[in-house]
């Protein structure tokens, strides 16, 4: 079956613009996670959902970042008024069971803010 | 002090060698311990998953957890060039967020 997909794969935007990153998890997976990964570092937790409910958003850097998963499937991570420091790889993962440690990662979206 | 520490390497070994990768952590509440492998330009993929202390073996891979020392290890036997990747340890307290280490870059030389 299909794995986790993310779109776009690459996004270049100008400072101050808003961007929306999309994640389509594995069908039937309960939990969906967003991470940010800098080069040479491990994924840094941002937020996660069980079904449509946001369980933990403690990793979101500031109030310019938000995420939603309105129907418990596809999720969107939105960054408002982008800044150069937001440039990174944004990764999505999903797990079959709620809050399970066994997560399946998507290919990521490389965001570049110029 | 970061919650999860890992030697970034790079680690270079000859084909067939036994590789030992390690992580230390500070939060004694962690109960679930994972090892992920990440090839260049790809997302992490789960290799091993253990709960609490003890050993787990899967083929050429063995994961060890020592909660008393807050230390986890991954051993790779008969290493192959295809094992060349970054290895990330990860852990969580319960059914909540997962914290990753920074990763160790491994090269297995034919």
Boltz contact constraints between the chains, C-beta under 6 A:
constraints:
  - contact:
      token1: [A, 41]
      token2: [B, 102]
      max_distance: 6.0
  - contact:
      token1: [A, 42]
      token2: [B, 88]
      max_distance: 6.0
  - contact:
      token1: [A, 42]
      token2: [B, 100]
      max_distance: 6.0
  - contact:
      token1: [A, 42]
      token2: [B, 101]
      max_distance: 6.0
  - contact:
      token1: [A, 42]
      token2: [B, 102]
      max_distance: 6.0
  - contact:
      token1: [A, 42]
      token2: [B, 103]
      max_distance: 6.0
  - contact:
      token1: [A, 43]
      token2: [B, 100]
      max_distance: 6.0
  - contact:
      token1: [A, 45]
      token2: [B, 97]
      max_distance: 6.0
  - contact:
      token1: [A, 56]
      token2: [B, 97]
      max_distance: 6.0
  - contact:
      token1: [A, 91]
      token2: [B, 43]
      max_distance: 6.0
  - contact:
      token1: [A, 98]
      token2: [B, 95]
      max_distance: 6.0
  - contact:
      token1: [A, 99]
      token2: [B, 95]
      max_distance: 6.0
  - contact:
      token1: [A, 99]
      token2: [B, 96]
      max_distance: 6.0
  - contact:
      token1: [A, 101]
      token2: [B, 32]
      max_distance: 6.0
  - contact:
      token1: [A, 101]
      token2: [B, 34]
      max_distance: 6.0
  - contact:
      token1: [A, 101]
      token2: [B, 92]
      max_distance: 6.0
  - contact:
      token1: [A, 101]
      token2: [B, 98]
      max_distance: 6.0
  - contact:
      token1: [A, 102]
      token2: [B, 46]
      max_distance: 6.0
  - contact:
      token1: [A, 102]
      token2: [B, 49]
      max_distance: 6.0
  - contact:
      token1: [A, 105]
      token2: [B, 43]
      max_distance: 6.0
  - contact:
      token1: [A, 105]
      token2: [B, 44]
      max_distance: 6.0
  - contact:
      token1: [A, 106]
      token2: [B, 43]
      max_distance: 6.0
  - contact:
      token1: [A, 107]
      token2: [B, 43]
      max_distance: 6.0
  - contact:
      token1: [A, 108]
      token2: [B, 43]
      max_distance: 6.0
